[in-house]
């Protein structure tokens, strides 16, 4: 894997990297869930008592869950300056 110098990236580049990584992670999670569901079905077909939990979330839901929460910054109250007479 290619090493990335995070210190040299702009905020926009870092945000894009984060989005790309989240998307790739969501894809891999969804694929793994499908693999596990298929394995569970195979076990059930063999007569094993295994609980099949098919993935309820699709890739879109997983990607949405991985998105960082938007933090709304509130402006701090400005200090009041009083002039001494």
N, C-alpha and C positions, 0 to 999 in steps of 0.2 A: 504494500500500500504506500502511496505517495505521502511523504510528510509535508505538512503545511505549516508555514510560519504564521501562527495566528496573530502575533504582534504586528505584523506588517499589513494585515488585511484591514480594509476600511469597514465601517459599520455595515454598509450595504452588502459587502462581500461576506462578512460574518453572518449576517441575517440569511443570505442566500445559502450559505454552507449549512446553516442550522436547518433551514427548510428542506434542503436536499437530503440531509442525514435523516431527518424525521420521516420523510417520504420513503426512503429506502428501508428504514427500520419498520415502518408500518407494513410495507410489502412483505418483508421477511416474516413478520409476526403472523400475518394472514396466511402465508404459505405454510408456515409451521403448524398453525391451527388446523389447516386442511389435512396435512399429513397425519397429525395426531388423531383427528376424527376418523380418517380412513383406517388407521391402525386399530382404533377402538371398535370399529365395525367388523374388522377381521376377527378380533377377539370374540365379539358377540356371535359371529357365525360359527366359531369353534365351540360354542356352548359355554363360554366363560361368562361369569356374571360381572360384566364391566359396565359401568355407567357411561353411556354415550352422551357427550355434551358437544353437540355440533356447534361450530362457531356461530354465535348469534350476531357478531359484529362483522360487517364487511370492511373492506379496505378504507372506505370513506370515513366510517366511524372511528377506525383506529387512527387514521391520520388526524382527524379532528381532536381526538383525545391527546395526541402527542404534541399538538400545537401549544406553544407557551401561552400562558394566560396573559391577556392584555392588562397591563398595569396603567391605570390612569393616574397621572401625577397631578396632584392638586397643588396649586400655588400656595406656598406658605404665606401666612399673613405678614404683611410688611410692617416693620416696626414703625411706630409713630415717633416722629422727631418733634420734640418740644423745644422751643427757643427760650433760652433764659433771658429775662429782661435786664 
